[in-house]
Amino acid sequence: MIKAYRKYLSQLKTRYKKANKPQRIIILDEFTKTAGYDRSHAGKLLRSKYLHATKITHKPHRIYSKEDAETLKQVCELLGWICSKRMKPSLKLAVDELMKAG
């Protein structure tokens, strides 16, 4: 069904681009009745102004070594588990304090 819809849409796009104003109105009315879209959305689809959703790619999560994880846990406990935005300025001081403590 999706392939048939896309084929139908691509055929209408070519007709829509070649058509003059009165013919475009007829094509737009036909497409709104067939697909069930609002006129504004259908017009954007026919004019190719609509950006289709793309797949979102996520960065892989960081994997810490046991030493790094333990140090990070100690720093977080020292700073009271504050958020990273607030932690960043005081991170150097916290690491220095941990190094002094051993």
N, C-alpha and C positions, 0 to 999 in steps of 0.2 A: 504494500500500500504506500509506503514511504517513497519507493522508487517511482511509482506511478504519479504520486503527487509532485515529486521533483521534476519529472519529465513534463508534466502539465504546466508547472510553474515556469520552466525554462522556455516552453513554447509560447506561453503568454508574455514572457519578458521580451522575446524577439518581436512579437506582434505589437506590444505596447511601445517599444522604442521606435518602430517604423510608423506608428499611427499618428494622426493629427489629433487635435484637442477633442472634437466630438467623438472620435473613435476610441480615444483613451477612456472617456467617461463610460462608454458602453463596455469596454474590456474590464474596467475597474468594477462596474456593477456586476458583471458576470462572475468575476473572481470572488467578490464578497458573498454572493449568493451561493457559489459552489463551495468555497472553503469555510465560510462562516466567520471571516475576520472583519474587524472594523475597517472603514475606508482608509483611515490614516495608516494603519498597519499594512493593509493590502497594498497601498500606494508605495510605501517604503520597500516592500518586497519586490514589487514590479520594477521600481527604479533602481534596485540593487543598492539602496542606501542602508539596508538593515544589516547589522553585523551579527553573524551567527555566533552562538556560544562556542568557545573553543575549550579544549580540555585544559584544566588547570594542573600545572605541574608543581609539585611540592619538592623542596629540597630535602635530601635525606637527613634524618635526625643525627645529631652528633653522638658519637659513642665515646665515652670517657674511659680512660684506664682506671683501675682501682685506686691508684694514688690520686689521680685528678678528682675522682668522684669523692673521695674521702676529704681532700682539701677543700673542695667546693662545699661540702656539707658542713665542715667546721666554720668556714667563712660565713655561710648562711646563718648558722646558729649564733655566731658572734655578732652579726648584724641584726638579729631578730627576724630572720626570714622576710626581709623587705623585698619589694619588687626590684627587678633588674635595673630599671631606670634610676631608682634612688640608690641602688647598690653601686653602680658604676663609679661615681665620684669617690666613694669611700673604700673602694676595693683595694687600692694600693696600701692604704693605712692598715686595713684588716690583715692583709697578707704579711706586712711587716711585723704586726703584733704577733701573728702566729709563728713567724720565724724566730722572734725573740723568745717566745714561750717554749719553742722546741717542737 
